[in-house]
Amino acid sequence: CPAEEVDQMPCEDPRRNSQLSRDMNYYRERHCPAPGEAPLCLVPPPQGYRIPISWPDSLHKIWHDNMPYDKIAERKGHQGWMKEEGPYFIFPGGGTMFPDGAEQYIEKLGQYIPIDGGVLRTALDMGCGVASFGGFLLKEDITTLSFAPRDSHKGQIQFALERGIPAFVAMLGTRRLPFSAHSFDLVHCSRCLIPFAARNGTYFLEVDRLLRPGGYVVISGPPVQWPKQDKEWADLQAVAHALCYELIVVDGNTVIWKKPSGSSCLPNQNEFGLDLCSDTDDPSNAWYIKLKKCVSRVSPNGEIAVASIPSWPERLSKPPTRVSLIKNGIDVFEADTRRWARRVAYYKKILGIKLGTPLIRNVMDMNAFFGGFAAALVSDPLWVMNVVPARKPLTLGVIYDRGLIGVYHDWCEAFSTYPRTYDLIHAAGINSIKDTTGKSRCHLVDLLVEMDRMLRPEGTVVIRDIPEVIEKLRRIGTAIQWTVKVHGSEPESQTGDKILVATKK
């Protein structure tokens, strides 16, 4: 690609999106080029690019030349977001609502919600800035998926990923966020400026869809006790009250609510006129699904509530209720867990993939199913973005029940991330993820070019599939200048799969 395409994101292209409607921020959501219109070229790194600083040092500093954008440092430096220092950007850990640092802020929240002890495991940070909140929660064993739109500051999310913090590009506008229902134990907004009470509480209803029963909502900044926002603050409290959320505390400009654990709160007659969603609405269906002005139903068995689900790390290996989506779900879950433990051991020992070393921090599993690959890596110093292809069974809820994170995605489109943001990309059964209709919707070349865009230089791709597919991939991989090796699968494998291991130069 031309040098100016250094940060190319095909589905978040400001040039195209600026022509679209601004209503409910529609123009800042995903809008992909039509099939065949996406550029088929390899995205170059910026001049002076070097291999990223490895975790955990990257939490505090990254190379300036890897993303030479000074705007955030200039605008937000006084709030402790980041500052330029010699060849580095330094991240003191601050944010607009916590200029003294995320650690102090998290300590304050810990007075009101159970930050330690494994009760809370998955968090969503909306409008996250450079994701210091999520970065500092990691040492409490809470995994936060942070998001923000592609923004005028240049690359909040790119900075977050360069630091080694789980993040992706998204906008809460007209559609559901690409997550299963009742996934997050904690939803956090620090000056995210989402008008939660607007449009009959539509955005708060989306938070409610994503939040596990018994989970917590933390909102810091406007409109919470904010000058000249009395009406917005009153409306926000009214929406939470209408949904029977328990007010835990209002501490300065921070409010914390707890979602009810059961479905005892049937929408009462209220000024918002909220009703339960219809029986036909699957609250976990969330790929290009419009936001709904109704309250998502919670399954009656109650086993997904924060207090009912096992604490971390027990929840990783216990088959959750939601595995029953699949026939013989518990058996399939346990077999999948054993299979991936065996495969990952083989990847490390025999194929020499540097999992478990500081060289691999940001990992993507393109066809995650129940998250077995990620579960087998849980003691390594990395995190995994588990992707459930949108046309496959909706197993993302199982992944979140295990205490892992991920999103839905259709692999015939570009992923919502900046270039050079993953150290390792893994795919089992790559042919099945791009095409489940019998008619080919997109080509393997497009898919490998997209993987190359997401991969950091010297990053690794691991793909397992049948020999004919691997041979096609070997030819394409060589054409896009990867160093490619093909291996047999582990001796216990009954599938006859081959494994392609490639490195981006």
Sequence and secondary structure as in RCSB ss.txt:
>XXXX:A:sequence
CPAEEVDQMPCEDPRRNSQLSRDMNYYRERHCPAPGEAPLCLVPPPQGYRIPISWPDSLHKIWHDNMPYDKIAER
KGHQGWMKEEGPYFIFPGGGTMFPDGAEQYIEKLGQYIPIDGGVLRTALDMGCGVASFGGFLLKEDITTLSFAPR
DSHKGQIQFALERGIPAFVAMLGTRRLPFSAHSFDLVHCSRCLIPFAARNGTYFLEVDRLLRPGGYVVISGPPVQ
WPKQDKEWADLQAVAHALCYELIVVDGNTVIWKKPSGSSCLPNQNEFGLDLCSDTDDPSNAWYIKLKKCVSRVSP
NGEIAVASIPSWPERLSKPPTRVSLIKNGIDVFEADTRRWARRVAYYKKILGIKLGTPLIRNVMDMNAFFGGFAA
ALVSDPLWVMNVVPARKPLTLGVIYDRGLIGVYHDWCEAFSTYPRTYDLIHAAGINSIKDTTGKSRCHLVDLLVE
MDRMLRPEGTVVIRDIPEVIEKLRRIGTAIQWTVKVHGSEPESQTGDKILVATKK
>XXXX:A:secstr
  GGGTT  TTS HHHHTTS  GGGGGGS     TTTS  S     TT      TTGGGTEEEGGGS   HHHHH
HGGGTS EEETTEEE    BTTBTT HHHHHHHHTTTS  SSSS  EEEEES TT HHHHHHGGGT EEEEEE S
 TTS HHHHHHHTT  EEE   SSB  SS TT EEEEEEES    TTHHHHHHHHHHHHHEEEEEEEEEESTTTT
 TT HHHHHHHHHHHHHTT EEEEEETTEEEEE  SSS     S TT   B  TT  TT  SS B  SSB    T
T TTSTTTS  TTHHHHS  GGGGGSTTHHHHHHHHHHHHHHHHHHHHHTS   TTSTT  EEEETT TTTHHHH
HTTTSS EEEEEEETTS   HHHHHHTT  EEEE TTS  SS SS EEEEEEESHHHHH  SSS  S HHHHHHH
HHHHEEEEEEEEEEE HHHHHHHHHHHHHTTEEEEEEE  TT SS  EEEEEEE 
